Amino acid sequence: MGWIIALVVGGVAGWLASLVMNRDASMGIFWNIVVGCVGSIVGNMIAGPLLGISGSVQEFSITGLIVAVIGAVVLLGVMNLIQRGRVR
């Protein structure tokens, strides 16, 4: 059941991050899930040591969702830098 929750929360986090970064038109549901799940890992790597926050997407919590969205936004920002040379 944890993997299903991780996919749903990852999809929501990826979708919210794509809205924040104005990439919603270029991403489908699959890439929203991928960006959200990878963003959760990135967010936990950032928030864990710096802030002492750990958010797991395998059991739903608001903290986990916020960390996943922040990580996904960072991931999309890095992707924009690589693809276009600037963050939009």
MINU-528798 format. One record per atom (N, C-alpha, C): residue in one letter; x, y, z. Coordinates in Angstrom, 2 decimals. Layout:
N
REC:a:X:Y:Z
...
***
This chain:
88
REC:m:0.82:-1.19:0.00
REC:m:0.00:0.00:0.00
REC:m:0.86:1.26:0.00
REC:g:2.07:1.18:0.55
REC:g:2.95:2.33:0.62
REC:g:3.37:2.84:-0.74
REC:w:3.55:1.92:-1.70
REC:w:3.95:2.34:-3.04
REC:w:2.84:3.09:-3.75
REC:i:1.61:2.70:-3.52
REC:i:0.47:3.39:-4.13
REC:i:0.39:4.81:-3.59
REC:i:0.55:4.96:-2.28
REC:i:0.54:6.29:-1.66
REC:i:1.69:7.12:-2.19
REC:a:2.87:6.50:-2.35
REC:a:4.04:7.22:-2.87
REC:a:3.79:7.71:-4.29
REC:l:3.14:6.91:-5.12
REC:l:2.84:7.32:-6.49
REC:l:1.81:8.45:-6.54
REC:v:0.79:8.35:-5.70
REC:v:-0.25:9.39:-5.69
REC:v:0.32:10.71:-5.17
REC:v:1.04:10.66:-4.05
REC:v:1.64:11.87:-3.49
REC:v:2.69:12.43:-4.45
REC:g:3.47:11.56:-5.07
REC:g:4.46:12.00:-6.06
REC:g:3.80:12.68:-7.24
REC:g:2.68:12.14:-7.70
REC:g:1.95:12.76:-8.81
REC:g:1.41:14.13:-8.45
REC:v:0.86:14.25:-7.26
REC:v:0.34:15.54:-6.81
REC:v:1.48:16.55:-6.65
REC:a:2.59:16.10:-6.05
REC:a:3.74:16.99:-5.85
REC:a:4.33:17.42:-7.19
REC:g:4.44:16.51:-8.14
REC:g:4.95:16.86:-9.46
REC:g:4.03:17.81:-10.20
REC:w:2.74:17.60:-10.06
REC:w:1.78:18.49:-10.70
REC:w:1.84:19.90:-10.11
REC:l:1.90:19.99:-8.77
REC:l:2.00:21.30:-8.13
REC:l:3.31:22.00:-8.52
REC:a:4.40:21.26:-8.58
REC:a:5.69:21.84:-8.96
REC:a:5.65:22.30:-10.42
REC:s:5.00:21.55:-11.29
REC:s:4.92:21.96:-12.69
REC:s:4.06:23.21:-12.85
REC:l:3.06:23.39:-12.00
REC:l:2.27:24.62:-12.01
REC:l:3.11:25.81:-11.55
REC:v:3.90:25.61:-10.50
REC:v:4.75:26.67:-9.97
REC:v:5.80:27.09:-11.00
REC:m:6.36:26.13:-11.72
REC:m:7.43:26.41:-12.68
REC:m:6.92:26.64:-14.11
REC:n:5.61:26.75:-14.30
REC:n:4.99:27.00:-15.61
REC:n:5.38:25.96:-16.65
REC:r:5.42:24.69:-16.26
REC:r:5.73:23.60:-17.20
REC:r:4.57:22.63:-17.31
REC:d:3.42:23.03:-16.87
REC:d:2.28:22.10:-16.82
REC:d:1.86:21.65:-18.21
REC:a:1.97:22.52:-19.20
REC:a:1.54:22.16:-20.56
REC:a:2.48:21.14:-21.20
REC:s:3.74:21.11:-20.78
REC:s:4.70:20.23:-21.44
REC:s:4.88:18.89:-20.72
REC:m:4.19:18.69:-19.62
REC:m:4.36:17.46:-18.84
REC:m:3.03:16.71:-18.77
REC:g:3.12:15.40:-18.87
REC:g:1.94:14.56:-18.71
REC:g:1.91:13.97:-17.31
REC:i:0.94:13.12:-17.07
REC:i:0.77:12.54:-15.74
REC:i:1.96:11.65:-15.37
REC:f:2.52:10.92:-16.34
REC:f:3.66:10.06:-16.05
REC:f:4.85:10.88:-15.56
REC:w:5.16:11.98:-16.27
REC:w:6.30:12.80:-15.88
REC:w:6.03:13.56:-14.59
REC:n:4.78:13.90:-14.31
REC:n:4.45:14.51:-13.02
REC:n:4.78:13.55:-11.88
REC:i:4.43:12.27:-12.06
REC:i:4.71:11.27:-11.03
REC:i:6.22:11.09:-10.86
REC:v:6.94:11.00:-11.98
REC:v:8.39:10.82:-11.92
REC:v:9.05:12.02:-11.24
REC:v:8.69:13.23:-11.65
REC:v:9.28:14.43:-11.06
REC:v:8.92:14.54:-9.59
REC:g:7.71:14.20:-9.22
REC:g:7.29:14.26:-7.82
REC:g:8.04:13.26:-6.95
REC:c:8.21:12.03:-7.43
REC:c:8.92:11.00:-6.65
REC:c:10.41:11.32:-6.54
REC:v:11.03:11.71:-7.65
REC:v:12.45:12.09:-7.60
REC:v:12.61:13.38:-6.79
REC:g:11.67:14.29:-6.93
REC:g:11.69:15.52:-6.15
REC:g:11.57:15.26:-4.66
REC:s:10.85:14.24:-4.29
REC:s:10.76:13.86:-2.88
REC:s:12.11:13.43:-2.34
REC:i:12.83:12.67:-3.14
REC:i:14.18:12.25:-2.74
REC:i:15.09:13.45:-2.62
REC:v:15.04:14.35:-3.61
REC:v:15.86:15.56:-3.57
REC:v:15.47:16.43:-2.38
REC:g:14.18:16.58:-2.15
REC:g:13.71:17.37:-1.02
REC:g:14.15:16.81:0.32
REC:n:14.12:15.49:0.46
REC:n:14.58:14.88:1.70
REC:n:16.08:15.04:1.89
REC:m:16.84:15.04:0.77
REC:m:18.29:15.26:0.88
REC:m:18.59:16.71:1.28
REC:i:17.75:17.65:0.85
REC:i:17.95:19.05:1.19
REC:i:17.43:19.34:2.61
REC:a:16.21:18.93:2.90
REC:a:15.57:19.29:4.16
REC:a:16.10:18.49:5.34
REC:g:16.55:17.28:5.10
REC:g:17.03:16.45:6.20
REC:g:18.21:17.05:6.94
REC:p:19.35:17.21:6.27
REC:p:20.52:17.74:6.98
REC:p:20.41:19.22:7.34
REC:l:19.78:20.03:6.50
REC:l:19.74:21.46:6.75
REC:l:18.73:21.85:7.82
REC:l:17.55:21.28:7.75
REC:l:16.47:21.70:8.63
REC:l:16.07:20.64:9.66
REC:g:16.57:19.45:9.50
REC:g:16.19:18.37:10.41
REC:g:14.79:17.86:10.17
REC:i:14.26:18.10:8.97
REC:i:12.91:17.67:8.62
REC:i:13.02:16.42:7.75
REC:s:12.23:15.44:8.05
REC:s:12.17:14.27:7.18
REC:s:10.72:14.02:6.84
REC:g:10.44:13.96:5.56
REC:g:9.09:13.70:5.11
REC:g:9.08:12.49:4.20
REC:s:8.33:11.49:4.56
REC:s:8.25:10.28:3.75
REC:s:6.95:10.31:2.97
REC:v:7.01:9.98:1.68
REC:v:5.78:9.95:0.91
REC:v:5.11:8.58:0.97
REC:q:5.75:7.61:1.61
REC:q:5.13:6.29:1.70
REC:q:4.05:6.23:2.76
REC:e:4.06:7.16:3.68
REC:e:2.92:7.32:4.58
REC:e:2.56:8.79:4.51
REC:f:1.34:9.09:4.18
REC:f:0.95:10.46:3.85
REC:f:1.07:11.38:5.05
REC:s:1.70:12.53:4.80
REC:s:1.74:13.63:5.76
REC:s:1.90:14.93:4.98
REC:i:1.43:15.99:5.56
REC:i:1.55:17.29:4.91
REC:i:3.02:17.68:4.78
REC:t:3.82:17.35:5.78
REC:t:5.25:17.65:5.72
REC:t:5.90:16.93:4.55
REC:g:5.57:15.67:4.35
REC:g:6.10:14.91:3.23
REC:g:5.71:15.50:1.89
REC:l:4.47:15.97:1.78
REC:l:4.01:16.59:0.54
REC:l:4.74:17.89:0.28
REC:i:4.92:18.71:1.31
REC:i:5.62:19.99:1.15
REC:i:7.07:19.76:0.75
REC:v:7.73:18.80:1.41
REC:v:9.12:18.48:1.07
REC:v:9.21:17.97:-0.36
REC:a:8.26:17.15:-0.78
REC:a:8.26:16.63:-2.15
REC:a:8.05:17.74:-3.17
REC:v:7.16:18.68:-2.89
REC:v:6.91:19.80:-3.81
REC:v:8.15:20.68:-3.91
REC:i:8.79:20.99:-2.79
REC:i:10.00:21.82:-2.81
REC:i:11.11:21.11:-3.58
REC:g:11.28:19.83:-3.35
REC:g:12.28:19.07:-4.09
REC:g:11.99:19.02:-5.58
REC:a:10.71:18.88:-5.94
REC:a:10.33:18.84:-7.35
REC:a:10.54:20.20:-8.02
REC:v:10.28:21.28:-7.29
REC:v:10.53:22.62:-7.84
REC:v:12.03:22.80:-8.08
REC:v:12.86:22.37:-7.13
REC:v:14.31:22.45:-7.31
REC:v:14.74:21.61:-8.51
REC:l:14.20:20.42:-8.63
REC:l:14.53:19.54:-9.75
REC:l:14.13:20.17:-11.09
REC:l:12.94:20.75:-11.17
REC:l:12.52:21.41:-12.41
REC:l:13.35:22.64:-12.71
REC:g:13.78:23.36:-11.67
REC:g:14.66:24.51:-11.88
REC:g:16.00:24.10:-12.46
REC:v:16.55:23.00:-11.96
REC:v:17.81:22.49:-12.49
REC:v:17.62:22.01:-13.93
REC:m:16.49:21.35:-14.20
REC:m:16.21:20.91:-15.57
REC:m:16.09:22.10:-16.51
REC:n:15.46:23.19:-16.07
REC:n:15.36:24.40:-16.89
REC:n:16.73:24.99:-17.16
REC:l:17.60:25.00:-16.15
REC:l:18.95:25.51:-16.35
REC:l:19.71:24.71:-17.38
REC:i:19.57:23.40:-17.33
REC:i:20.28:22.53:-18.27
REC:i:19.72:22.69:-19.68
REC:q:18.40:22.72:-19.81
REC:q:17.77:22.77:-21.14
REC:q:17.85:24.14:-21.78
REC:r:17.59:25.19:-21.01
REC:r:17.46:26.52:-21.61
REC:r:18.54:27.50:-21.18
REC:g:19.30:27.16:-20.18
REC:g:20.33:28.06:-19.69
REC:g:19.81:29.11:-18.72
REC:r:18.54:29.00:-18.33
REC:r:17.97:29.96:-17.37
REC:r:16.79:29.31:-16.66
REC:v:16.48:29.82:-15.48
REC:v:15.29:29.37:-14.75
REC:v:14.17:30.33:-15.08
REC:r:13.01:29.81:-15.49
REC:r:11.93:30.71:-15.80
REC:r:11.09:30.98:-14.59
***
